[in-house]
């Protein structure tokens, strides 16, 4: 049913590619735009862009949409802000992989709010993921740096965002929910940014281009690609493709940011990536390969 859908898989691949490329761009952009002001611009532009493209859907907005999107937008704001603060004190590659732990955390948060017990694959993924995090983040004295700690917190908050979307977004139009949550996240970002941060006065062309890339492509366009791709792709295949975001994050960081890969970091990245694959796919692709082999 799903195997012949090349374009949806390409859409998912492009979403992962865009998100992966955004880490080193965000690292450079946050040097000029403070984290909350950067997010204020990013969410505002994305919300306006999607509102223009899908303006006919805005007539469906009611009080139920508003309060549910407000809660979802709060988690989105918290996840993005802690990740963005974290990248100021860590490398784009580490930020990409440590953020990806949300995929492993989600089943355990669902256990707390929905009484749906994680399966053996979720527990296996958690053990593998913790091992990878230790290799990536822990120093020789077993302490953890400020940037890595905030990035990990961002991963937990992203997991909370996904759970909020699953619980509160059920039966709702995902486009409307997305527009409204971006709007609420923008308001929270501007509130924090204008209160606690200094508004940048000197903008260079490269900084503006980076900001627009994050807002238009890494927020609005990538999310649209994800929505299109997941609608027509088997969940296991979609999870594998989207998890490439962290791999692309490291690749771009090495190519354009000059991040150095040690053997310890590389092993940690591989373990975290494996944990995401185990948690999201339940290794179903291995069973599918064995099934096809037995039918030959």
C-alpha positions as CSV (number, residue, x, y, z in Angstrom):
1,X,0.0,0.0,0.0
2,X,2.8,2.4,0.9
3,X,5.8,1.1,-1.0
4,X,5.0,2.8,-4.3
5,X,4.6,6.2,-2.7
6,X,7.9,7.8,-3.7
7,X,6.9,11.5,-3.4
8,X,5.7,11.2,0.2
9,X,9.0,9.5,1.2
10,X,10.9,12.3,-0.6
11,X,8.9,14.9,1.3
12,X,9.9,13.2,4.6
13,X,13.5,13.0,3.5
14,X,13.4,16.8,2.7
15,X,11.9,17.6,6.1
16,X,14.7,15.6,7.8
17,X,17.3,17.3,5.5
18,X,16.0,20.8,6.2
19,X,15.8,20.2,10.0
20,X,19.3,18.7,10.0
21,X,20.7,21.7,8.1
22,X,19.1,24.1,10.6
23,X,21.3,23.3,13.5
24,X,24.5,24.9,12.3
25,X,22.5,27.8,10.8
26,X,20.8,28.3,14.2
27,X,24.2,28.2,15.9
28,X,25.4,31.1,13.7
29,X,22.2,33.0,13.9
30,X,21.9,32.9,17.6
31,X,25.2,34.7,17.9
32,X,23.4,37.9,16.6
33,X,19.8,37.3,17.6
34,X,19.3,36.3,21.3
35,X,17.4,33.0,21.7
36,X,13.9,34.3,22.6
37,X,14.0,37.1,20.0
38,X,15.2,34.6,17.4
39,X,12.2,32.4,18.2
40,X,9.9,35.3,18.2
41,X,10.8,36.1,14.6
42,X,10.8,32.4,13.6
43,X,7.4,31.6,15.0
44,X,5.8,34.9,13.8
45,X,7.0,34.5,10.2
46,X,5.9,30.8,10.1
47,X,2.5,31.5,11.6
48,X,1.8,34.4,9.2
49,X,3.1,32.4,6.2
50,X,0.8,29.4,7.0
51,X,-2.1,31.7,7.7
52,X,-1.8,33.2,4.2
53,X,-1.5,29.8,2.5
54,X,-4.4,28.2,4.4
55,X,-6.5,31.3,5.2
56,X,-9.7,29.5,4.3
57,X,-9.2,27.2,7.3
58,X,-9.0,30.0,9.8
59,X,-12.8,30.3,9.8
60,X,-13.0,27.1,11.7
61,X,-11.2,28.6,14.7
62,X,-13.2,28.5,18.0
63,X,-12.6,28.6,21.7
64,X,-11.8,24.9,21.9
65,X,-9.1,25.3,19.2
66,X,-7.7,28.3,21.0
67,X,-7.2,26.8,24.5
68,X,-5.9,23.5,23.2
69,X,-3.5,25.1,20.8
70,X,-2.4,27.4,23.6
71,X,-1.3,24.4,25.7
72,X,0.4,22.8,22.8
73,X,2.1,26.1,21.9
74,X,3.4,26.4,25.5
75,X,5.2,23.0,25.2
76,X,6.5,24.0,21.7
77,X,7.8,27.3,23.1
78,X,9.5,25.5,26.0
79,X,11.1,22.8,23.8
80,X,12.4,25.2,21.2
81,X,13.6,27.8,23.7
82,X,15.6,25.3,25.8
83,X,17.1,23.7,22.6
84,X,18.0,27.2,21.3
85,X,19.6,28.2,24.6
86,X,21.4,24.9,24.7
87,X,23.0,25.3,21.3
88,X,24.7,28.5,22.5
89,X,27.0,26.4,24.6
90,X,27.3,23.1,22.6
91,X,28.0,22.0,19.1
92,X,25.3,21.7,16.4
93,X,25.9,18.0,16.1
94,X,25.5,17.3,19.7
95,X,22.5,19.5,19.9
96,X,20.9,17.5,17.0
97,X,21.4,14.1,18.5
98,X,20.6,15.0,22.1
99,X,17.3,16.6,20.9
100,X,16.4,13.4,19.2
101,X,16.0,11.6,22.5
102,X,12.3,12.9,22.5
103,X,11.5,9.9,20.3
104,X,12.6,7.5,23.1
105,X,10.9,9.5,25.9
106,X,7.4,9.8,24.3
107,X,6.2,6.3,25.1
108,X,7.1,6.7,28.8
109,X,5.2,10.0,29.0
110,X,2.2,8.3,27.4
111,X,2.5,5.7,30.1
112,X,2.1,8.5,32.7
113,X,-0.9,10.2,31.1
114,X,-2.6,7.5,29.1
115,X,-1.9,4.3,31.1
116,X,-0.4,2.7,27.9
117,X,2.6,0.7,29.1
118,X,5.7,0.9,27.0
119,X,6.8,-2.4,25.3
120,X,10.1,-4.2,25.5
121,X,11.4,-2.2,22.5
122,X,10.8,1.1,24.3
123,X,12.7,-0.2,27.4
124,X,15.5,-1.5,25.2
125,X,15.7,1.8,23.4
126,X,15.9,3.7,26.7
127,X,18.9,1.7,27.8
128,X,20.7,2.2,24.5
129,X,19.8,5.9,24.5
130,X,21.1,6.5,28.0
131,X,24.4,4.8,27.0
132,X,24.7,7.1,24.0
133,X,23.9,10.2,26.0
134,X,26.6,9.3,28.5
135,X,29.2,9.0,25.8
136,X,28.1,12.3,24.1
137,X,27.6,14.5,27.1
138,X,29.4,13.3,30.2
139,X,32.8,14.7,31.0
140,X,35.7,12.9,32.6
141,X,34.3,13.8,36.1
142,X,30.9,12.6,35.1
143,X,29.5,16.2,35.0
144,X,27.4,17.6,32.2
145,X,27.9,20.9,30.4
146,X,25.3,23.7,30.5
147,X,24.6,23.5,26.7
148,X,24.1,19.7,26.7
149,X,21.9,19.9,29.9
150,X,19.6,22.4,28.3
151,X,19.5,20.4,25.0
152,X,18.5,17.3,27.0
153,X,15.8,19.3,28.8
154,X,14.6,20.4,25.3
155,X,14.3,16.8,24.3
156,X,12.1,16.0,27.3
157,X,9.9,19.1,26.5
158,X,9.6,18.1,22.8
159,X,8.3,14.8,24.0
160,X,5.8,16.6,26.1
161,X,4.8,18.6,23.1
162,X,4.2,15.4,21.1
163,X,2.1,14.0,23.9
164,X,0.1,17.2,24.1
165,X,-0.5,17.1,20.3
166,X,-1.7,13.5,20.5
167,X,-4.1,14.2,23.5
168,X,-5.4,17.6,22.6
169,X,-5.1,17.6,18.8
170,X,-7.2,14.5,18.4
171,X,-10.0,15.2,15.9
172,X,-8.7,18.7,15.1
173,X,-7.4,20.0,11.8
174,X,-3.6,19.8,12.1
175,X,-3.0,22.9,10.0
176,X,-5.1,25.1,12.3
177,X,-3.5,23.6,15.4
178,X,-0.1,24.3,13.8
179,X,-0.9,27.9,12.9
180,X,-2.3,28.7,16.4
181,X,0.5,27.0,18.3
182,X,3.1,28.9,16.3
183,X,1.1,32.1,17.2
184,X,1.1,31.3,20.9
185,X,4.8,30.3,20.8
186,X,5.5,33.6,19.1
187,X,3.7,35.6,21.8
188,X,5.6,33.8,24.6
189,X,8.9,34.3,22.8
190,X,8.4,38.0,22.2
191,X,7.3,38.4,25.8
192,X,10.5,36.8,27.1
193,X,12.8,38.4,24.5
194,X,11.6,42.0,24.9
195,X,11.7,41.6,28.7
196,X,15.0,39.9,29.3
197,X,17.1,40.3,26.1
198,X,18.6,43.1,24.2
199,X,17.2,43.7,20.7
200,X,19.9,43.4,18.1
201,X,20.7,46.7,16.3
202,X,23.3,45.5,13.7
203,X,22.1,42.9,11.2
204,X,24.2,41.5,8.4
205,X,22.7,40.0,5.2
206,X,23.9,36.5,6.3
207,X,22.1,36.8,9.6
208,X,18.8,37.8,7.9
209,X,19.1,35.0,5.4
210,X,19.7,32.5,8.3
211,X,16.7,33.9,10.2
212,X,14.4,33.6,7.1
213,X,15.7,30.0,6.4
214,X,14.9,29.0,10.0
215,X,11.4,30.6,9.9
216,X,10.3,29.7,6.4
217,X,12.0,26.4,5.6
218,X,13.0,24.9,9.0
219,X,9.6,25.7,10.6
220,X,6.8,26.2,8.0
221,X,7.9,24.3,5.0
222,X,9.5,21.3,6.8
223,X,6.4,20.8,8.9
224,X,4.3,20.9,5.8
225,X,6.5,18.2,4.2
226,X,6.2,16.1,7.4
227,X,2.4,16.3,7.3
228,X,2.3,15.4,3.7
229,X,4.8,12.6,4.0
230,X,3.4,10.9,7.1
231,X,-0.1,10.8,5.5
232,X,1.0,8.5,2.7
233,X,3.9,6.6,4.3
234,X,3.9,3.6,6.6
235,X,4.7,4.9,10.2
236,X,7.8,2.6,10.5
237,X,9.3,3.9,7.3
238,X,8.4,7.5,8.2
239,X,10.1,7.2,11.5
240,X,13.4,5.9,10.0
241,X,13.4,8.7,7.4
242,X,12.7,11.5,9.9
243,X,15.3,10.2,12.3
244,X,17.9,11.1,9.7
245,X,17.5,14.6,10.9
246,X,20.1,14.0,13.6
247,X,22.5,12.4,11.1
248,X,22.2,15.4,8.8
249,X,22.7,17.6,11.8
250,X,26.1,16.1,12.4
251,X,27.0,16.0,8.7
252,X,26.3,19.7,8.2
253,X,28.1,20.6,11.5
254,X,31.2,18.8,10.4
255,X,31.1,20.3,6.9
256,X,30.2,23.9,7.7
257,X,30.8,24.5,11.4
258,X,34.1,22.5,11.7
259,X,32.9,20.1,14.5
260,X,35.4,17.5,15.3
261,X,34.2,13.9,15.6
262,X,36.0,11.8,18.2
263,X,35.5,8.0,18.3
264,X,33.6,8.4,21.6
265,X,31.2,11.0,20.1
266,X,30.7,8.8,17.0
267,X,29.8,5.8,19.1
268,X,27.5,7.9,21.2
269,X,25.7,9.3,18.1
270,X,25.3,5.8,16.7
271,X,23.8,4.5,20.0
272,X,21.3,7.4,20.2
273,X,20.4,6.9,16.5
274,X,19.9,3.2,17.1
275,X,17.7,3.9,20.1
276,X,15.5,6.2,18.0
277,X,15.1,3.5,15.4
278,X,14.3,0.8,18.0
279,X,11.7,2.9,19.7
280,X,10.0,4.2,16.6
281,X,10.0,1.1,14.4
282,X,10.0,-1.8,16.9
283,X,12.6,-3.3,14.5
284,X,9.6,-4.2,12.2
285,X,11.8,-3.6,9.1
286,X,14.0,-6.6,10.1
287,X,10.9,-8.8,10.4
288,X,9.7,-7.6,7.0
289,X,13.1,-8.5,5.5
290,X,13.0,-12.0,7.0
291,X,9.4,-12.4,5.8
292,X,10.2,-11.4,2.3
293,X,13.3,-13.7,2.3
294,X,11.2,-16.7,3.5
295,X,8.7,-16.1,0.6
296,X,11.4,-16.2,-2.1
